[in-house]
Amino acid sequence: MSSDRDHRGMGAGWFLVVSLALALTPLVVGLDGLGFGPADAQFWWSDRVAAGVEGKAARTEGRGPRVIFVGGSSVPFAVRARSLEERIGAPVLPYGLNAGLGIDLIARGAARLIRRGDIVVFAPELQHFRSEGTVNPALRSDWLVMRGMEGMEDPLGHAPLRQWTALRSRWSRYRGQVEWETYAAIVRAIARLKGDREWMQFPGPHGYETRYVDDDGNVTFPRPGPRSPEQWGAWYVLEVAPENYDFEGSIGVRTLEWLARVCAERGAMLMVMPSCHATPPWVGPEFLERVSQREEQWMRIADRLGATRLLEPGATAVGADGAFDSFQHLNDRGAAAIEERLAAALRGVVGEARASRE
Amino acid sequence: MVFSTVGFLFVFLPLTVGAFVAARRCLGVGAGLAVLTAASLAFYGMWNQGHLAVLLGSVVVNCVLAAGLMPGRPWTRALLWAAVGANLLLLGWFKYAAFLSGVLFSAGVLGAALPARALPLGISFFTFQTVAYLVDRARGLAPHMGPWRHLLFISFFPQLVAGPIVHHSEMMPQLDRARASAADGAAGLFILAIGLFKKVVIADSLAYYSDVGFANPAGLPLINAWVLAGTYALQLYFDFSGYSDMATGLARFFGVRLPANFLSPYKATSVAAFWRRWHVTLSEFLKRYVYIPLGGSRAGATRTAVNLMLTMLLGGIWHGAGWTFILWGAIHGAALVVNHAWRGLGVVMPAALGWGLTMAVVLLGWVPFRAESLADAAALWESMLGGSGEIVRGYDGNLLGPAPYLLAGAAAALACPNSVELAERFRPTLPWALWTGGMLAVALAYVLGRIEPPEFLYYEF
């Protein structure tokens, strides 16, 4: 090893300055994550669900009133569309995608399906009202690049503060692939070449492969019983303290206001319900009470906007035996329990909507 | 806190280096060492405060025991056995109790198995360091350190959780004169950059494909199965050697030079040479404190073979409580026995053939090392022997995805100088600065792009 300086050297001090300056470049310009193609393999699952529901929407157009659920992935895990539509006598479209996309992006996708006379059930997850925001920028930019989405004011906004470097620079992979058409074109080409095979191979028996989503966008893999406690995941949902939430300017509130306007313009009925969830076995009744309080807060805003409540806070909770693998993902038993409640609540609504159409 | 996280690189490390430099310059070496000790305990405590108590308890008890270990005294031998036994018992309680009770439960000896416990990070490493110190103390080869120096010897954060396993005789003199200089900082940053690049760019990128493959090991075509074994071999090498490089670079910031842990192991042309290049500090420990005390190669061929097998079985068990690790140790023990016997014949094997056989043993050995169960290992072995009847499958057999990282990793492992050789060539010049900064920039781009960075594989051991 050399001394501090030799005849060819720049000196150890200058070495440190130059190499550290170069090293910090990614932080300064926001370059993060290298490579092409969807940065988040979960894209394919949401893409498959959305494509299925979109196909079904096209096939059921004019057979209204249709019931369109809009929310995170809790929707396809809780709403068994086929059996529910047999019970209520109307087509059911469960447009529920990975919550990390952001509820604004999900709602804009669902809005393309809304027609006059439809019943739109907005069922956002509690995390969409968190003040920090819970957006997965990789997933969101994948979605924007692959599927496109017009009218987004700040397509990569609403990300947690810690991801600011990822989103504030056009050198960022996420923002770059959204804003640079050449980059986006390369990403699309590689993604089409690779297809969803990578995602389909994802290890583990959890069943999140795209082959377990049918042509109507329904989740079809069997979900017999609750997983072990370690697999509940989604711990942030348990942080139900009021200071973590923003019921004025959060992405959830703004999307609710936007969706109310869209429904009014299209002549559709807007209904709301809390997202369906199971109750972790280790939480006490005070936890459910706090969840219900937060749900009540955003539903009051929905009340002011003229939306009707389909299910009240607390009515979308099932016991621990209804969980599949997380707080928001129900198993067959949990989905069956929710179906009873949805069917009971929707029958009258569908009947009235049909009568008013006639 | 993992070395390859934003919190460590941008908060913990600058604060620690800054505080150490300030304390060392203004208040002397004692203050510098106090800062290092405090930072090391904070580093460890951020993982788990309960386990910090285990670490501190181990240091206190061993410090007292070490004080009583005086060569020539009548009680020393018994005290040494008790001290080594206590350390192994602590390790065994956390690491092996659940496994052993499960075996006994299966055999009908116990009525119930113990639940698995969270393993205190680095316990396998600091236990071995402590045992080596105690043994040498009893032999009269080590002075008593005193509690504070003992604490820093065990808790020094660059090598606390996954080595290199350091010997007291090489660490303590360095710690006693620890200092920060620009020259050491430059060299440390260069080695740290190599390690970070290895870990986050190569190892973490291969991890996904390795995880996918080992989750579904049955029925893979022949070539896909070997590619999977190769993927894991490279992932493990770049992960662990990357960690070791980072540890070496970090220690260098404080003027401490850690021993080399990896010397291009995949260039080895025999299994014996592989073990002189792979996890060198563990090999050295096993040789010095297990193989040689058992008699080494001095007592005939049969006894040598037994000693080799016992040493490697212990090496396997050290990595984890499970039959898969025992099998891995047995494979390498048997290979070393064959290697030893071949050497006795005096026939020189062509280097290419030796390399091929060595890599076959190593790759086949990594299968049980990584597999979740013996059944999974057997399934992948079957595929590697052509059991599926297929030669190769397209993308969905994990060929295309890891290819860029596999090729780059293989080239780096087989054709490039290792980090020890590079560090010897290093000079603080502009080209080296650009290389260092470039490696760090690319690595940090990966770090910033990952929301949940993978931990180091050897943290599990």
Interface residues (C-beta under 8 A of the other chain):
Chain A: M1 S2 S3 D4 R5 D6 R8 G9 M10 G11 A12 G13 W14 F15 L16 V18 S19 L20 A21 L22 A23 L24 T25 P26 L27 L31 D32 G33 L34 A39 N136 A138 Q163 T165 A166 R173 K194 R197 E198 M200 Q201 F202 P203 G204
Chain B: F10 S181 A182 A183 G185 A186 A187 L189 F190 A193 D211 V212 F214 A215 N216 Y395 D396 N398 G401 A423 E424 F426 R427 P428 T429 L430 W432 A433 L434 T436 G437 G438 L440 A441 V442 L444 A445 Y446 L448 G449 R450 I451
